[in-house]
Amino acid sequence: MNQNVQEKGLVVMSGKLIKPVTSDHVKLSVKYKDTQGNWVTGWCKTLYSYNRYNEQLKAIFELPASAQSSYDLKVELSSDTNLTNFSSITWDKTTSHYRFGDYNSSSCDLDENEYTILLTPKKEGTLITDTSGKVTGIKDRVTSANAWNKLGNVIMDNKKDDVIFSPKNPATLFDNNGIKSVKMINQGAVSDTLGATPEFIYHEMPGHPIPYLYTYNDPVYMFAGKFSISGMLLKFSQWPGEPNGPGYHNFKNPNQLQSRYFNLYNTIFEKLSDFIADQEPVVIVSSLSTGFRVYKSNGQSITIKNATGYSNYGALFFGYGNDQEMPEEVPVLKI
């Protein structure tokens, strides 16, 4: 791969990836050789054992500036066990290189195979709008085509294809050079729902009864956006048919923060203003392993775990662990 000396460059590899179910997870890496002759990973992705791939895959990474006028590249497959036969995995790709100044930085593309629900207005074809351009729905990117996603040891092959997050009122769309966002404004009572998905995101099928409950190894919930400092509620799960079995972050009172995972209640000592500013862009993450975290655009992250609150079981607990069961039929997002 030729590149101007003392200049960065961009490598793009793109093509159809085919992978069947394998006995172990496979790591797909693209590496380049540096000036010392070491192979350095420029891009990598884990192909989970239970996932089947038959889709376009794109790898993008930057080569560093150096005195080299060319770089050697290689694609490598590896696993943590003795899996050595990778012949069933193919990536029919093309490779392109762009000189520094001929490309712009962009956000990463999320892989639908790694989610049970994924709502991103930027993705082409996910937005539903009315005649005035207002947003009336955002389509879930995870469909039956991603049938090999799993909860625990259960293959999620009954996913609905028509799951839509619907704002209560048509919402304003902002498009800044392809970076799309949707703004919902509460025009009613504090308790009003701004938007939600349907309660059930899977079909009832033989072998998949309702309630459909299995141990799920630490689900991770992520919400990205700009939120009101006056208060909010993020509801992410619901035990089917059980009004007393939701999962949510209840920040409607910004000075008395609570969260809930079925019959576990967290009381958080911080105020909402202690970790976000009004309409500040943040990513809110919660799981058993991470605790409750807020990531900010400047790279800062704030973690609330164990030391700054309590639950009715003792310490703060942000997740469904192996000793708890989690419903498959989840609303996942209700604001």
N, C-alpha and C positions, 0 to 999 in steps of 0.2 A: 504494500500500500504506500504510494508516494505521497509525500507531504513537504511543504515548504519548511526549510530549516528555521528554527526559533519562532515558529508559529503553531498554534493549536490547530486541530482539524477535527471534523466530525465524521464518524463512521455510522452508516445505517445498513443493517442487514435485515432483509424482509423476505418472507415467503411462507409457504404452507408447511405447518408442522403436523405430523401424524404420529400419534403415540397411543398404544393400547393400554389396558390395565397392566401394571407391572407389579412384581413382588416387593418392590421397595421404591421409595421416592428417588427421583433422578434429578441431579443438578446439571443444568445446561449452562455452560460458561463460554463467553467469548473473551479470549486473552490476546494481549500484544506483548512483544518482546522489547524490553527497555534497553537503554544504552549499556547496562551491565550484563545483558544477556539473560535477565530474569523474565519469566512469564508472569505478567501482571493481569489480573482480572479487570476487564473494562466494563463488563455487563454479565449478570447471571440471573437465573430464574429457577425456582424449584418446581418440577413437574411432579405433582403428587401421585402416588402409586395408584390410587383409585380413580383418578381422572383420565378420561379419554380425550385426546385432542385431534381435531381434524379442521384446522382453522389457520388463518393468517397470523403470523407472529412477527413482531418487529423488535429488533434490538438496536438501541441508539446509545452511543457513548462518545466521549471526547478523548482524542489522543493528546498527550501533553506536548508543549513546545520543547524542542531539544535541538541538538546539532545534527540529529539524524535526518536524512532526506527520504527515508522509507522505513516502514514498520512491517514486521512479520505478524500475521494474525493466525489464530487457530480457534476452532470450535471444539469444546471438550465436554464429554458426558461422564458423570461420576455418580457414585452412590455411597452410602455409609455402611453398606453390608458387602457381601461378596458377589453382588450382582455385576456380572461382566458382559453379558450378552445384550448389547444395545442395538442389534440389527433391526429390531422392530420399530425403532424410533428414527424417523427421517425428517429433515428440514430442507426442503427444496427452496433455497434462498438465493437472492442476488445481493451483492455488496456494492455500496456507493460510498464515495468520500467527498466531503465538502471542505473547501478552504475556509480558514478563519475570515469572517466578514461576510461569508455567503450564506450563513445560517443564523437563526435566532434561537435562544433558549425557549423551551416549552415545558409544560407540565407533563408528568408521566401518564401513561395510559393504563387504566386498571383492567385486570383480567377477570372476566365474569366467572371463570371456573373457580375462583377463590372466595366467592361470596354466596350467601343465600338470598340476599336482596341488595340491589345497587341502584341508587337514584342519583344521576348526575346530569343536570340540564345541558352541560357543554357537549355531551356526546350526540353526534348527528342522529336524528330520527327519534329522539326520546321525548321531545317536547310536543304537547298538544296545545294549540292556541285557538282563540275565537277569531271572528272577522276583524276585530279591532287590534289584534296582536297580543291580547292579554293571555296569560298562561292559565289553562284550565286543567292541565294534568302533566305529570312527568312519568314516563313509562319505566318500569323496572327492567334493567338490562339483563337480569338473570332469568332465563326461560327454560323450557323443557329441553332446549338444545344443550344445556349445561347439566344434563341429568346425572352426571357422575359426581356432583358435589355430595358431601356427606355431613350428617350430624352424628358424631360418634362413629359407630360402625354401620349406620343406616344409610343406604344410597337414596338420595333425594330425587327419585325418578318420576315424581308426580307433581312437579312444580307447574304452577299456572303460567300461561303465556300472556295474560292480560292484566297483570297487577299494575295499578296506576296510583300514584300519590296525587291526590286531588286537593288543591286549595279550596277552602270554603267559599271564597269569593275570587273571581278572576284576578290573577296577580300580575304585577308589572315585571316585564322582562328587560334585563340590562344585557347588552352585548358590546363588550369592549374588545374589538379586534378578535372575535371568536371566543373570548372568555365570557361565558354566559352565566348569569345568576338570576334568581327569581326572588322578588321581594313581596312578602305577605304582611299585611298590616291588620292588627286587631281593631276592628271598628265597633266591637260590641263589649260584652262583659269580660271581666278578667278570666272567667272560667270557660270562655268560648274556645272551641278548637279552630285553629287557623288552617290546618290541613292534615290529611291522614291517608294511609293506604287501607284497603279492605282488611277485615280481621283475619281472613284465611288466605294464605298465599300458596296453598297446595290443594290439589284435588283429593277428595276422599276416594280411595281405591282399595281393592282387595290386598290385604297385607299392610295397609296403611289406615288403620281405624282412627276414628276421632273419639276421645282425645288420643293423640298420637304423641306419646311421651317417651323420650329416650335420653339417657345421659349424654350430655354434650360437653366436650372437653373445653371449657372456658371460652364461651362466645365473646367476641370483641365488638362493641357497638361504637360507631364513629359518626359524629355529626359535625359538618363543616358549614360555617356561615357567619353572619353578623347577627348578634342577639341583643335584645333589649335588656338594659340594666334594671328595668322596672319589674322584671320577673318573667318566667317561662316554665313550661312543663314539657319534657321530652319523654314520651312513652314508647318503649321499645319491645315489650313482649306481653303476652296475655295467655293465661291458662284457659283453654277452650271451655266455654260454658260455665266458667267460674268467675263471678264478678269480684271475688276477693283475691284473685290470683294475678294481678298485673305486675309488670316491671316498669319502673319510671324513675326519672330525676324530677322531683317536684321542687322547683325554684320559683314558684309563683309568688311567694313572699320572699323577697330578695335578702331579707335579714334572718330568715329561719329556713335553712336549706335541709331538705330531706331526700332520700332515695329509697327505693323499695325493689326487692327481688322476691316475689311471691310472698312468703310469710316472714321475710327478714326486712327490718326497717333500719335505715341509717339516719343518724342525726349528725349533721356536719356543723362544726363550730364557725367556719368562715362565712362571711357574707358574700353575696354574688359579686359585689364590687371589689372584693379582695383578689379575684383572679381574672375578671374581664372588665374592660371599659365599655361604655355604651356603643354599640354598633362596631365594635372592634372585630376584625376578621380572626377567627380562632377555629381550631379543631378540638372538639371534646371527645375524649376516648375513655371508655370504662370497660374493665374486665377484672377477673380475679387476680391475674398476674400483674397487671399494670396499676391496679387501683383506679382512682378517678384522676385523669390528667387533662390539662388544658394546654395545647400547643399554640404558640403565637407566631406571627409572621416574621419576627426578628430572631426566631430560633429558640426563644425562651420556652421552657415548659414548667408548669406548676403541677405538683403531685400532691394529692390529698390521700394519705393512706395510713391508717392505724393510729397516728399520733394526734390527729386533730378532730376527733369525733368519736362516736360510739354507735353500736347497734344493739338491738334487743338480744343478740347472742354474744355480746362483748365488744370485740374490736370491729372497726368498719370492715365491711365485706361487700365488694363491688363485683359480683359475678355469680354464675351458676357453676358450682364445682362438681366433682365426680360423685359427691354424696348427695347431690340435689338433681332433680329432673327438670328439664326445661321443655316447654311446649314447642312443637314444630309450627303450629298455626299461630303466627305472631303478627300483630299489626306493624311492628318494627319501627314505624315512625308516625308519631302523632304529636303535633305541636300546638 
